Amino acid sequence: MNDDFGHVVSLFFLAASIGGLVFPYRIQTFALKQRASFWGFSTPFLGWMGTRGYIWMLRVLGTLALIGAIFIEIVILLGRMPHP
């Protein structure tokens, strides 16, 4: 695995985790401000996006993204260790 690409992927997961863990209400507000339709079709998820379940889903996804970022960095660091 290319270390630079791994770090970029890890940074993406870290940014997603910060968004989900630190700013879930801002993400919810942004999602609710979006149009209620997509290409003329109604969006049934906007009603669900206003609930507490959506906030918890963002937090769970943020936690999983943080675990993914840490895992990628551990794999990169273990790959750099000299092997006997």
C-alpha positions as CSV (number, residue, x, y, z in Angstrom):
1,M,0.0,0.0,0.0
2,N,1.3,3.4,-0.9
3,D,1.9,5.4,2.3
4,D,0.8,8.7,0.8
5,F,-2.5,7.3,-0.5
6,G,-3.1,5.6,2.9
7,H,-2.5,8.9,4.7
8,V,-5.0,10.7,2.4
9,V,-7.6,8.0,3.0
10,S,-7.0,8.2,6.7
11,L,-7.4,12.0,6.7
12,F,-10.7,11.6,4.8
13,F,-11.9,9.2,7.5
14,L,-10.6,11.6,10.2
15,A,-12.5,14.5,8.7
16,A,-15.7,12.4,8.4
17,S,-15.3,11.4,12.0
18,I,-14.9,15.0,13.2
19,G,-18.0,16.0,11.3
20,G,-20.0,13.1,12.7
21,L,-18.8,13.4,16.3
22,V,-18.2,17.1,16.8
23,F,-20.7,18.8,14.5
24,P,-23.8,16.4,14.1
25,Y,-26.3,19.2,14.6
26,R,-24.6,21.4,11.9
27,I,-24.8,18.4,9.5
28,Q,-28.4,17.9,10.3
29,T,-29.2,21.6,9.8
30,F,-27.4,21.5,6.4
31,A,-29.3,18.4,5.3
32,L,-32.6,19.9,6.3
33,K,-31.9,23.1,4.4
34,Q,-31.5,21.1,1.2
35,R,-34.3,20.9,-1.3
36,A,-37.1,18.6,-0.5
37,S,-36.9,17.1,-4.0
38,F,-34.2,15.6,-6.1
39,W,-34.8,15.8,-9.9
40,G,-38.5,16.3,-9.3
41,F,-38.9,13.3,-7.0
42,S,-39.8,13.8,-3.3
43,T,-37.1,12.9,-0.8
44,P,-38.6,10.7,2.0
45,F,-35.5,11.0,4.1
46,L,-35.9,14.7,5.0
47,G,-38.5,13.8,7.6
48,W,-36.2,11.3,9.2
49,M,-33.3,13.7,9.1
50,G,-35.1,15.9,11.7
51,T,-35.1,13.2,14.4
52,R,-32.7,12.2,17.1
53,G,-32.1,8.9,15.4
54,Y,-30.4,10.8,12.6
55,I,-28.1,12.5,15.1
56,W,-27.2,9.1,16.7
57,M,-26.6,7.6,13.2
58,L,-24.1,10.5,12.5
59,R,-22.4,9.8,15.8
60,V,-22.1,6.1,15.1
61,L,-20.8,6.7,11.6
62,G,-18.3,9.3,13.1
63,T,-17.1,6.6,15.5
64,L,-16.7,4.0,12.8
65,A,-14.8,6.6,10.6
66,L,-12.5,7.3,13.5
67,I,-11.8,3.6,14.1
68,G,-11.1,3.3,10.3
69,A,-8.6,6.2,10.4
70,I,-6.8,4.8,13.4
71,F,-6.7,1.3,11.8
72,I,-5.2,2.6,8.5
73,E,-2.5,4.5,10.4
74,I,-1.6,1.4,12.5
75,V,-1.3,-0.6,9.3
76,I,0.9,2.0,7.7
77,L,3.1,2.2,10.8
78,L,3.4,-1.6,11.2
79,G,4.4,-1.8,7.5
80,R,7.3,0.5,8.2
81,M,8.7,-1.6,11.0
82,P,11.7,-3.7,10.1
83,H,11.0,-7.4,9.9
84,P,13.4,-9.9,11.4
